[in-house]
Amino acid sequence: MGALLLTAADAVARTEPMLTNLPVGVVTLILGGAYLVWLLISMSRRRTA
């Protein structure tokens, strides 16, 4: 999963025309943060259901 996340972040950072020289770490933070929030919400729903 981690390798897929880094590959996607690198692809987005290289192909985004609006943002020049966007660090891969920033894209990784955005994608990883969104995934973490989704994961926490889905785990919380399983416990309450």
PyMOL Python script that loads the backbone (N, CA, C, O; Angstrom):
from pymol import cmd

cmd.read_pdbstr("""\
ATOM      1  N   MET A   1       0.820  -1.186   0.000  1.00  0.00           N
ATOM      2  CA  MET A   1       0.000   0.000   0.000  1.00  0.00           C
ATOM      3  C   MET A   1       0.868   1.256   0.000  1.00  0.00           C
ATOM      4  O   MET A   1       0.546   2.237  -0.671  1.00  0.00           O
ATOM      5  N   GLY A   2       1.964   1.226   0.749  1.00  0.00           N
ATOM      6  CA  GLY A   2       2.835   2.388   0.826  1.00  0.00           C
ATOM      7  C   GLY A   2       3.505   2.706  -0.500  1.00  0.00           C
ATOM      8  O   GLY A   2       3.637   3.870  -0.878  1.00  0.00           O
ATOM      9  N   ALA A   3       3.928   1.660  -1.203  1.00  0.00           N
ATOM     10  CA  ALA A   3       4.573   1.876  -2.497  1.00  0.00           C
ATOM     11  C   ALA A   3       3.588   2.473  -3.497  1.00  0.00           C
ATOM     12  O   ALA A   3       3.957   3.327  -4.302  1.00  0.00           O
ATOM     13  N   LEU A   4       2.357   2.031  -3.446  1.00  0.00           N
ATOM     14  CA  LEU A   4       1.327   2.581  -4.325  1.00  0.00           C
ATOM     15  C   LEU A   4       1.062   4.052  -4.007  1.00  0.00           C
ATOM     16  O   LEU A   4       0.884   4.864  -4.915  1.00  0.00           O
ATOM     17  N   LEU A   5       1.037   4.388  -2.727  1.00  0.00           N
ATOM     18  CA  LEU A   5       0.828   5.770  -2.318  1.00  0.00           C
ATOM     19  C   LEU A   5       1.964   6.665  -2.806  1.00  0.00           C
ATOM     20  O   LEU A   5       1.712   7.755  -3.321  1.00  0.00           O
ATOM     21  N   LEU A   6       3.204   6.222  -2.651  1.00  0.00           N
ATOM     22  CA  LEU A   6       4.336   7.029  -3.093  1.00  0.00           C
ATOM     23  C   LEU A   6       4.394   7.152  -4.614  1.00  0.00           C
ATOM     24  O   LEU A   6       4.756   8.206  -5.136  1.00  0.00           O
ATOM     25  N   THR A   7       4.044   6.096  -5.316  1.00  0.00           N
ATOM     26  CA  THR A   7       4.018   6.149  -6.773  1.00  0.00           C
ATOM     27  C   THR A   7       2.957   7.134  -7.255  1.00  0.00           C
ATOM     28  O   THR A   7       3.200   7.918  -8.173  1.00  0.00           O
ATOM     29  N   ALA A   8       1.786   7.089  -6.633  1.00  0.00           N
ATOM     30  CA  ALA A   8       0.719   8.021  -7.011  1.00  0.00           C
ATOM     31  C   ALA A   8       1.112   9.455  -6.676  1.00  0.00           C
ATOM     32  O   ALA A   8       0.848  10.369  -7.457  1.00  0.00           O
ATOM     33  N   ALA A   9       1.733   9.656  -5.535  1.00  0.00           N
ATOM     34  CA  ALA A   9       2.159  11.006  -5.142  1.00  0.00           C
ATOM     35  C   ALA A   9       3.217  11.544  -6.097  1.00  0.00           C
ATOM     36  O   ALA A   9       3.185  12.721  -6.458  1.00  0.00           O
ATOM     37  N   ASP A  10       4.139  10.706  -6.502  1.00  0.00           N
ATOM     38  CA  ASP A  10       5.174  11.125  -7.444  1.00  0.00           C
ATOM     39  C   ASP A  10       4.565  11.470  -8.797  1.00  0.00           C
ATOM     40  O   ASP A  10       4.952  12.457  -9.422  1.00  0.00           O
ATOM     41  N   ALA A  11       3.614  10.658  -9.247  1.00  0.00           N
ATOM     42  CA  ALA A  11       2.965  10.916 -10.531  1.00  0.00           C
ATOM     43  C   ALA A  11       2.194  12.232 -10.505  1.00  0.00           C
ATOM     44  O   ALA A  11       2.246  12.998 -11.468  1.00  0.00           O
ATOM     45  N   VAL A  12       1.485  12.501  -9.420  1.00  0.00           N
ATOM     46  CA  VAL A  12       0.727  13.748  -9.306  1.00  0.00           C
ATOM     47  C   VAL A  12       1.672  14.933  -9.246  1.00  0.00           C
ATOM     48  O   VAL A  12       1.431  15.954  -9.890  1.00  0.00           O
ATOM     49  N   ALA A  13       2.744  14.809  -8.479  1.00  0.00           N
ATOM     50  CA  ALA A  13       3.690  15.917  -8.329  1.00  0.00           C
ATOM     51  C   ALA A  13       4.391  16.249  -9.647  1.00  0.00           C
ATOM     52  O   ALA A  13       4.700  17.411  -9.910  1.00  0.00           O
ATOM     53  N   ARG A  14       4.639  15.243 -10.465  1.00  0.00           N
ATOM     54  CA  ARG A  14       5.331  15.478 -11.732  1.00  0.00           C
ATOM     55  C   ARG A  14       4.415  15.983 -12.840  1.00  0.00           C
ATOM     56  O   ARG A  14       4.870  16.701 -13.731  1.00  0.00           O
ATOM     57  N   THR A  15       3.140  15.625 -12.802  1.00  0.00           N
ATOM     58  CA  THR A  15       2.246  15.939 -13.917  1.00  0.00           C
ATOM     59  C   THR A  15       1.329  17.124 -13.658  1.00  0.00           C
ATOM     60  O   THR A  15       0.631  17.553 -14.577  1.00  0.00           O
ATOM     61  N   GLU A  16       1.299  17.659 -12.473  1.00  0.00           N
ATOM     62  CA  GLU A  16       0.415  18.786 -12.175  1.00  0.00           C
ATOM     63  C   GLU A  16       0.982  20.061 -12.786  1.00  0.00           C
ATOM     64  O   GLU A  16       2.001  20.565 -12.312  1.00  0.00           O
ATOM     65  N   PRO A  17       0.341  20.599 -13.836  1.00  0.00           N
ATOM     66  CA  PRO A  17       0.896  21.765 -14.528  1.00  0.00           C
ATOM     67  C   PRO A  17       0.757  23.070 -13.736  1.00  0.00           C
ATOM     68  O   PRO A  17       1.548  23.993 -13.930  1.00  0.00           O
ATOM     69  N   MET A  18      -0.223  23.156 -12.861  1.00  0.00           N
ATOM     70  CA  MET A  18      -0.451  24.395 -12.123  1.00  0.00           C
ATOM     71  C   MET A  18       0.605  24.623 -11.039  1.00  0.00           C
ATOM     72  O   MET A  18       0.933  25.765 -10.718  1.00  0.00           O
ATOM     73  N   LEU A  19       1.125  23.551 -10.486  1.00  0.00           N
ATOM     74  CA  LEU A  19       2.072  23.664  -9.376  1.00  0.00           C
ATOM     75  C   LEU A  19       3.453  23.211  -9.843  1.00  0.00           C
ATOM     76  O   LEU A  19       3.672  22.027 -10.099  1.00  0.00           O
ATOM     77  N   THR A  20       4.371  24.148  -9.949  1.00  0.00           N
ATOM     78  CA  THR A  20       5.706  23.796 -10.407  1.00  0.00           C
ATOM     79  C   THR A  20       6.570  23.401  -9.223  1.00  0.00           C
ATOM     80  O   THR A  20       6.525  24.035  -8.168  1.00  0.00           O
ATOM     81  N   ASN A  21       7.344  22.366  -9.402  1.00  0.00           N
ATOM     82  CA  ASN A  21       8.271  21.857  -8.393  1.00  0.00           C
ATOM     83  C   ASN A  21       7.583  21.537  -7.067  1.00  0.00           C
ATOM     84  O   ASN A  21       8.078  21.892  -5.998  1.00  0.00           O
ATOM     85  N   LEU A  22       6.465  20.879  -7.149  1.00  0.00           N
ATOM     86  CA  LEU A  22       5.743  20.477  -5.947  1.00  0.00           C
ATOM     87  C   LEU A  22       6.461  19.286  -5.328  1.00  0.00           C
ATOM     88  O   LEU A  22       6.647  18.272  -6.001  1.00  0.00           O
ATOM     89  N   PRO A  23       6.868  19.379  -4.074  1.00  0.00           N
ATOM     90  CA  PRO A  23       7.561  18.256  -3.448  1.00  0.00           C
ATOM     91  C   PRO A  23       6.645  17.038  -3.307  1.00  0.00           C
ATOM     92  O   PRO A  23       5.450  17.166  -3.039  1.00  0.00           O
ATOM     93  N   VAL A  24       7.225  15.877  -3.491  1.00  0.00           N
ATOM     94  CA  VAL A  24       6.459  14.635  -3.383  1.00  0.00           C
ATOM     95  C   VAL A  24       5.925  14.470  -1.965  1.00  0.00           C
ATOM     96  O   VAL A  24       4.844  13.912  -1.775  1.00  0.00           O
ATOM     97  N   GLY A  25       6.659  14.941  -0.980  1.00  0.00           N
ATOM     98  CA  GLY A  25       6.227  14.839   0.412  1.00  0.00           C
ATOM     99  C   GLY A  25       4.919  15.549   0.686  1.00  0.00           C
ATOM    100  O   GLY A  25       4.121  15.091   1.504  1.00  0.00           O
ATOM    101  N   VAL A  26       4.689  16.662   0.011  1.00  0.00           N
ATOM    102  CA  VAL A  26       3.432  17.401   0.195  1.00  0.00           C
ATOM    103  C   VAL A  26       2.265  16.599  -0.363  1.00  0.00           C
ATOM    104  O   VAL A  26       1.209  16.508   0.265  1.00  0.00           O
ATOM    105  N   VAL A  27       2.454  16.026  -1.529  1.00  0.00           N
ATOM    106  CA  VAL A  27       1.387  15.216  -2.127  1.00  0.00           C
ATOM    107  C   VAL A  27       1.153  13.958  -1.285  1.00  0.00           C
ATOM    108  O   VAL A  27       0.010  13.543  -1.093  1.00  0.00           O
ATOM    109  N   THR A  28       2.228  13.355  -0.787  1.00  0.00           N
ATOM    110  CA  THR A  28       2.106  12.183   0.075  1.00  0.00           C
ATOM    111  C   THR A  28       1.333  12.534   1.340  1.00  0.00           C
ATOM    112  O   THR A  28       0.501  11.751   1.797  1.00  0.00           O
ATOM    113  N   LEU A  29       1.601  13.696   1.900  1.00  0.00           N
ATOM    114  CA  LEU A  29       0.889  14.144   3.092  1.00  0.00           C
ATOM    115  C   LEU A  29      -0.604  14.289   2.818  1.00  0.00           C
ATOM    116  O   LEU A  29      -1.430  13.872   3.630  1.00  0.00           O
ATOM    117  N   ILE A  30      -0.945  14.871   1.689  1.00  0.00           N
ATOM    118  CA  ILE A  30      -2.358  15.078   1.354  1.00  0.00           C
ATOM    119  C   ILE A  30      -3.065  13.743   1.127  1.00  0.00           C
ATOM    120  O   ILE A  30      -4.138  13.502   1.681  1.00  0.00           O
ATOM    121  N   LEU A  31      -2.460  12.874   0.309  1.00  0.00           N
ATOM    122  CA  LEU A  31      -3.088  11.581   0.026  1.00  0.00           C
ATOM    123  C   LEU A  31      -3.106  10.685   1.264  1.00  0.00           C
ATOM    124  O   LEU A  31      -4.112  10.035   1.549  1.00  0.00           O
ATOM    125  N   GLY A  32      -2.003  10.653   1.988  1.00  0.00           N
ATOM    126  CA  GLY A  32      -1.921   9.817   3.183  1.00  0.00           C
ATOM    127  C   GLY A  32      -2.846  10.301   4.284  1.00  0.00           C
ATOM    128  O   GLY A  32      -3.450   9.495   4.991  1.00  0.00           O
ATOM    129  N   GLY A  33      -2.960  11.608   4.431  1.00  0.00           N
ATOM    130  CA  GLY A  33      -3.870  12.158   5.440  1.00  0.00           C
ATOM    131  C   GLY A  33      -5.321  11.826   5.141  1.00  0.00           C
ATOM    132  O   GLY A  33      -6.086  11.475   6.038  1.00  0.00           O
ATOM    133  N   ALA A  34      -5.692  11.940   3.876  1.00  0.00           N
ATOM    134  CA  ALA A  34      -7.066  11.600   3.485  1.00  0.00           C
ATOM    135  C   ALA A  34      -7.343  10.113   3.730  1.00  0.00           C
ATOM    136  O   ALA A  34      -8.422   9.744   4.191  1.00  0.00           O
ATOM    137  N   TYR A  35      -6.368   9.275   3.420  1.00  0.00           N
ATOM    138  CA  TYR A  35      -6.535   7.838   3.652  1.00  0.00           C
ATOM    139  C   TYR A  35      -6.644   7.534   5.145  1.00  0.00           C
ATOM    140  O   TYR A  35      -7.457   6.703   5.551  1.00  0.00           O
ATOM    141  N   LEU A  36      -5.833   8.199   5.959  1.00  0.00           N
ATOM    142  CA  LEU A  36      -5.879   7.983   7.405  1.00  0.00           C
ATOM    143  C   LEU A  36      -7.230   8.378   7.979  1.00  0.00           C
ATOM    144  O   LEU A  36      -7.790   7.652   8.801  1.00  0.00           O
ATOM    145  N   VAL A  37      -7.754   9.508   7.562  1.00  0.00           N
ATOM    146  CA  VAL A  37      -9.072   9.945   8.047  1.00  0.00           C
ATOM    147  C   VAL A  37     -10.143   8.951   7.632  1.00  0.00           C
ATOM    148  O   VAL A  37     -11.006   8.600   8.437  1.00  0.00           O
ATOM    149  N   TRP A  38     -10.101   8.494   6.393  1.00  0.00           N
ATOM    150  CA  TRP A  38     -11.077   7.497   5.930  1.00  0.00           C
ATOM    151  C   TRP A  38     -10.965   6.213   6.746  1.00  0.00           C
ATOM    152  O   TRP A  38     -11.975   5.622   7.128  1.00  0.00           O
ATOM    153  N   LEU A  39      -9.736   5.787   7.009  1.00  0.00           N
ATOM    154  CA  LEU A  39      -9.512   4.557   7.764  1.00  0.00           C
ATOM    155  C   LEU A  39     -10.042   4.684   9.189  1.00  0.00           C
ATOM    156  O   LEU A  39     -10.682   3.761   9.692  1.00  0.00           O
ATOM    157  N   LEU A  40      -9.788   5.797   9.836  1.00  0.00           N
ATOM    158  CA  LEU A  40     -10.277   6.004  11.201  1.00  0.00           C
ATOM    159  C   LEU A  40     -11.799   6.043  11.256  1.00  0.00           C
ATOM    160  O   LEU A  40     -12.405   5.487  12.172  1.00  0.00           O
ATOM    161  N   ILE A  41     -12.414   6.698  10.278  1.00  0.00           N
ATOM    162  CA  ILE A  41     -13.886   6.759  10.261  1.00  0.00           C
ATOM    163  C   ILE A  41     -14.487   5.383  10.022  1.00  0.00           C
ATOM    164  O   ILE A  41     -15.470   5.017  10.666  1.00  0.00           O
ATOM    165  N   SER A  42     -13.907   4.617   9.101  1.00  0.00           N
ATOM    166  CA  SER A  42     -14.454   3.284   8.818  1.00  0.00           C
ATOM    167  C   SER A  42     -14.264   2.347   9.999  1.00  0.00           C
ATOM    168  O   SER A  42     -15.124   1.503  10.252  1.00  0.00           O
ATOM    169  N   MET A  43     -13.162   2.470  10.729  1.00  0.00           N
ATOM    170  CA  MET A  43     -12.950   1.631  11.918  1.00  0.00           C
ATOM    171  C   MET A  43     -13.912   2.025  13.031  1.00  0.00           C
ATOM    172  O   MET A  43     -14.398   1.165  13.766  1.00  0.00           O
ATOM    173  N   SER A  44     -14.185   3.297  13.158  1.00  0.00           N
ATOM    174  CA  SER A  44     -15.102   3.764  14.189  1.00  0.00           C
ATOM    175  C   SER A  44     -16.523   3.280  13.902  1.00  0.00           C
ATOM    176  O   SER A  44     -17.262   2.944  14.827  1.00  0.00           O
ATOM    177  N   ARG A  45     -16.907   3.244  12.632  1.00  0.00           N
ATOM    178  CA  ARG A  45     -18.249   2.767  12.263  1.00  0.00           C
ATOM    179  C   ARG A  45     -18.401   1.285  12.551  1.00  0.00           C
ATOM    180  O   ARG A  45     -19.478   0.838  12.946  1.00  0.00           O
ATOM    181  N   ARG A  46     -17.333   0.517  12.357  1.00  0.00           N
ATOM    182  CA  ARG A  46     -17.401  -0.917  12.636  1.00  0.00           C
ATOM    183  C   ARG A  46     -17.619  -1.183  14.113  1.00  0.00           C
ATOM    184  O   ARG A  46     -18.330  -2.122  14.471  1.00  0.00           O
ATOM    185  N   ARG A  47     -17.024  -0.380  14.972  1.00  0.00           N
ATOM    186  CA  ARG A  47     -17.155  -0.587  16.426  1.00  0.00           C
ATOM    187  C   ARG A  47     -18.534  -0.230  16.909  1.00  0.00           C
ATOM    188  O   ARG A  47     -19.038  -0.872  17.831  1.00  0.00           O
ATOM    189  N   THR A  48     -19.171   0.773  16.324  1.00  0.00           N
ATOM    190  CA  THR A  48     -20.479   1.204  16.788  1.00  0.00           C
ATOM    191  C   THR A  48     -21.613   0.422  16.147  1.00  0.00           C
ATOM    192  O   THR A  48     -22.731   0.437  16.662  1.00  0.00           O
ATOM    193  N   ALA A  49     -21.361  -0.248  15.060  1.00  0.00           N
ATOM    194  CA  ALA A  49     -22.433  -0.965  14.351  1.00  0.00           C
ATOM    195  C   ALA A  49     -22.667  -2.335  14.918  1.00  0.00           C
ATOM    196  O   ALA A  49     -23.533  -3.064  14.435  1.00  0.00           O
TER     197      ALA A  49
END
""", "prot")
cmd.dss("prot")
cmd.show_as("cartoon", "prot")
cmd.util.cbc("prot")
cmd.orient("prot")
